[in-house]
Amino acid sequence: MLNGDPSLEGSEILILEEGGYITAEQDGMDEKFPDLTEEELKETYLITLNGHKPSSKGDEMVAFLNGYGKSETDFKTDFDYYSFIGAYQAKFDYDKKSSKYMRPAEKAC
């Protein structure tokens, strides 16, 4: 359910967010640590922003979003997207165990 802009209700939206899986080579580790092997450079790890894992299609959450992609200062794409307004206080994932919307730090407690 979307709140805010009633014209979006029932629509699918695209949220562009920071984080995801990246290889050591993509992260520039080959320059910082030139002795790494090819195998080590191909290792992937997860980058999170304030403990938030990247969302997946169909995730249930409460999110505070801005419409982006239209201003000159926004990340340039050939599509319109939304982005979280601040990371830590803008995304609350649904926790099935507790039936509550929680930030990552609250889930860890």
N, C-alpha and C positions, 0 to 999 in steps of 0.2 A: 504494500500500500504506500503510495506516495502522498506526502502532504506538502503544501506550499503552493505549487503551480497546479491548479486543478486540471489544466489541459493535458498534463502528463499522466494522469491516472490511467492505468491499464497499458501504458506505453513501456517499451523496453528502452532503457537508457544505457549509455556507455560511461563508465567511471574510469578515468585514467588515474592510477595511483602509483606511488613510489614503491619500490621493492620488487622482489622476485628472485628467480634463480639465475646465477651468473657463474661463468667459469673464472678460474684464477687468471687466465690469460686476458679475458675480456675486462677484468678489473685492473689490468696493468701490472700484475705481479711479475711478469717476465722482465720488465724493466727494473723493478725494485729488487727482485731476487733473481739475477741472471743464471744462477746455478740450478734452478728448478728444472726437473725433467719434463718431457712432453706429457707424461702421464699426470704429473702433479699440476701442470698448467690446464689440463682438461677437467680436473676435479671441479664439481659445482658446489656452491653453497647458497644458502638462502639469506637474502638481505631483507630486513624488516625495518619499518619506520615506527619508532616508539612501541615496539613489541607487537605491532599489528602484522599478521601474515597477510599476503595478498588475497584479495577476495576471489571467489570463483563464481561463475554464472549460476544464478539460483540461490546464492547465499541470502539468508534472512538477516536483516540488520536494521538498526536505526542509524541514519547517516545525515550529517549536516553538510550540504553540498553547495558549491558555486558552479554556475555555468561558465565554462571556459572555452577557449579556442576562438574567441572573437576579438579579444583585445590584442594590441600590439605587444604587450608584455607576456602574454600566455605562451606556453610551449606550442610550437607551430606544428600543426597537423593538417591534413586535408579533410578532416572530419570534426564535427562538434562533439564535445565531451563535457563531463562534469568532473569535479575534483573535490576532495574532502577539504573543508574549511578547518585547517589545523588538523594534525593527525590524531593526537592523543584524545582530544575531547570531541572528535567529530564522527567517530565510528564505534558503534556498540553492536557486537555480534550476538546472535541469539544462541544461548547456551541451553541445549535440550535437557541436560541434567537438572538444572535449577528452574527452567522455564522463565529465565530472565535475560534481558539484554545487558551485556557486560563488556567492559574494556578488558584487554588482555591481562593487565596487572590484577584485576579483580578475579579473573579465572584462576590465576596461579595461587591465590590465597587459600 
